[in-house]
Amino acid sequence: MIHRGAARRPAAPGRARLGLLVAGALLAADAIAPAFAPALVAAGSAGSEVSVPPGSVADATTHGSPDGADRLDLGVLARSDGSPFAGGAVQPGVQYEDALAHADDPNTFTPGGRVTVGFRPRAGDAWPVDGRLPVALPAGRATGRAMIADRARVTAAPAVAAPVDQASRGDVVDAAPAAFEAPSPLVTATGPVEPAASSRLRRQVFGFLPYWELGDSSTVLNYSLLSTIAYFSVGATKSGRLKKTTADGSPTTGWAGWTSSAMTKVINNAHSAGSRVVLTLSVFAWSSTEASVQASILGSSTNRLRLAQQTAAAIRDRGADGVNLDFEPIASGYADEFVSFVKTLRSELDKVHKGYQLTFDTTGYVGNYKVASLISAGADAMFLMGYDFRTSGSSPVGSISPIAGPAYDIRDSLDAFLGAVPASRIILGVPYYGRAWSTTTSKLNAKNQSGAKYGYSVSVNYENAVDVLAQYGKSYDSLEQVAWTAYQKQNCTTTYGCVTTWRQLYVDDPKALGAKYDLVNRLGLRGVGMWALGYDGTRPELYDELNAKFLHDTTLPEAGIRILPAAAGDEGFVVRWTGSDDVGVTGYDVQVATDGGSWNGWKSRTTATSDVWLGADGHTYAFRVRARDTSGNWSAWNVAQTGTGTPSLGRGSFGTVVADGLSLRTAPDTSATKVGTASSGDVYAITGGPVSADGYTWYEVTGPLSEWNTVGESEVGLWLAANGSGSTFVDARRAPNATAVDARLTDLGFAGLGDVSLGAPAADRLFSPNGDGRRDTLRVGWTNQSALDTLSLEVFSTDGTDRGSVDLSAYRSAGAQSYAWNGRAGGSALADGRYVLQLVATDGGATYTAPSARPVTSAQVDAYAVTIDRQADGAFTGLGPSRILDTRIGLGLARALANRSPRTLTVAGRGGVPSDATAVSVNVTVTGATSKGYLAITKTADSTPSTSTLNVSRGQSLANGITLPLASDGSVSLVWVGASGSHANVILDVTGYLR
């Protein structure tokens, strides 16, 4: 561990220690290397990626030990389903390495006075502790000086049930169990006392404070941003006693730091701000020697009780607020005993005072931590060490705390633990340090060649890592979400001489840490923690990031468009979107792009998560969404893709799996670890490739997708074979947020008392089926793009109630269709009111609709709803049919109507229609059309009308009875829409008018 200005203490005889390096040594030659660094790599696993998964261990490996003892047989990691990971040897982490590096630090601490300020929970601290809301806790009982001076008193062991603890006979424990209550009540009848501070942290923020940072003048503790400070650490002996003294009777450095004047100040200041201070009890088991100590403690109920009593007394006397247990890993076969110890410790703490916090640390893999049982035994939460996913021997190199990637990562680890305990019980640990390796190239995730020849891998605290990034230029890996840099250095040794190598450094900067904090918030975890306080020095940016994410809310919501079909069979189709945020989503904005054009607004601040888009056949539509949370944060627009063009596989594109059971692998190689299978129909984003290997073409993918961008969890950085051996396994598809309309039912329109164009006032889509022979039917027009198997007309009230259907089997042939609806459905006449009509067809087992499968939305009611009003004839005056237009002979208008060339016809004052008429009833005929097309009659000229009055095929003559609203000057506009250069003749016969 690189450490500010630290001098390297000579190693004890026969015992190698990790050298403490300054930044200059890292950049120049890394000349001082940890002697035991190679021993931290499993035998035969050099160059393998270290990923620490949940689940079982198998296939024994042996590790060297810095204390001369063989490493425990911890094995190779496997997924919970039994599938192995690449590499995956269980290895010690940074807390252990740093503890070893500082185990021989001299004691320079001055004993402190009594802690005089008791803990009082701050505002908003509502995370349960000891099964209840946080409560105030007593101040210190003894001074640090008295705790240093006190020698462990022993007496005969109390009676404990230990039928199998034969090895513990003759052991002794402290005479007095830890029991002390404050002289005055600190909890009122109505609940906890008023908080001591006004800052409201959204999550718990749990920071380790190592004793070697406690005395450093550059260590900054921002109490307003720390809910828990975990002093690290005090160890234990095999008989269950706290390690308070060394062999010569002097205080251990860990105990001296805990009882120091510096720690008295920390605890008093923390309590004044509403922050807790807890003691970390560390009992490692990475070597067989260490494991034997841990097993001796856990395997004896006497020793467990002794350690619980001494720990509770250390909390009571110091005026601290709880305990953190760093037992890593749990010695093989002692998982149940660790649970028993937690239960005993909770009992002893409760004898002192209810409300002490009790947490335990776990490595990034579940292993044999029985986390659910530990929580049930009385632990409040677990601290997941979300770092050391890569260590000194990992290859390729990269983030020590990858938030995502093809190997085991933070999300995999969280998924494993969330399967055992609720999110409210998990604190995610993040690194305030990084790691540097010697590598073969300067490329991202290069091959590791660290060792004696090229220089060992070392961990680098954040304060020094920032200087390295600044000197050589910072890059950012967007997949694993980590800052990194590469540089060259010369390494000189007696054995190998001077060689030049690449060095790569990876470290979590504020951006990388912010991504993890966002994950904590989005998953609703209990909180976040860091190893270690002080590793950032006096730099403010890491505290700034904590402030932004946990004292304030800058975690943006996530939003995505649910996957659309590559082709929509209806002109009106449902678009769905989704969003997520830890404080709640209050609304969405949705935009649409047509045929690859610009983005245009559709929905603004809607709370709906779906709606029907009314498109048109032959056009492509893409959608994007952003979400707003209750804090006022807007997410970015989720995508840029508009889904146009011919889909093809490649980086930035998308593919659909067409072969069930397609393997997902960690690399483009049939020998790479298989981590799952893809099912036929799964959609993946292509993030890399193509790579040709083993006779296949491979692509790196993210997915499977349920929306784009992803809102839920998706695997990233995996590889699948798209084709090979003459077979195709993945087809290219358009972007999941886009679809092309290929409708079977098109050109839907209605003609009643008024204009047939979409969006016309509802009063103009009205008819009067009262049997008087005038406007007793509503003309429904549409086009079947092909012959259909079945066809019906469904009728709905505007509240969505299904009013029945009408069989339209006689209108199933391909081409333009026109049906006169008489206001009846299901064999019954419908009452006066507004209704929405829907065409439903089947063809080849598929169902098609118009205007959409979900026809009763506000937009569709506005555009399509028709009105039955049997009293509407009151203002109507009938006329004997009078022809006012025949383009064949030049009556009304000369010459046939040309394509997209609107013509105006004056109606008022002709054929008996008075000048003050507002609408006319006519029979309209289209004849002599030179191409397929339609006639549209509107109030104002429009060369591109969105709906039709009458649809005809080439050469077809077709008539329809409609009512036309007149413009203010008594005219109408007619336009023929067909093929380029086409034309058609039109005939109008007036049959009545409205004033």
Disulfide bonds with the S-S distance in Angstrom:
Cys492-Cys498 1.99
